[in-house]
Amino acid sequence: MAVRNAADPEQVKEADQRVKRGREQETADFRAVMETAQGRRFMARMLDMCRWQKMSYVAGDPGETALNEGKRSIALILWGEINESCSDLYETMVKELKEKADA
């Protein structure tokens, strides 16, 4: 967050607090998605579509490789959010996916 006077400790402190509150809200939002079975299924699909555990390289096709790397970069952002805000719910998601696959 921008401040008018970076030499003013009060403005810097307020800006830091705004950033912190914003990040806390983002984390809470992400956790809210993962707290529902529908949200976990959605996130599992997103991670899969973004190729997060798949090789990006496509022999002889640098364009496809680059596209796959772009998808994977999104998956890594999602994975970071999961680790930061709700790693416990990731374990639940994996368990639910395994149960569905076994059914």
Number of C-alpha atoms within 10 A of each C-alpha: 9 9 14 8 10 12 9 10 10 12 15 17 13 13 16 15 13 13 13 12 12 12 12 13 12 14 16 14 13 18 20 13 16 24 17 13 14 11 16 21 17 14 20 16 12 16 20 15 15 21 20 20 11 12 11 18 15 12 8 8 9 12 11 14 16 14 14 20 19 14 19 22 15 17 21 16 12 18 16 13 16 19 13 12 19 19 16 12 18 19 11 15 21 14 12 15 15 11 10 9 8 7 6
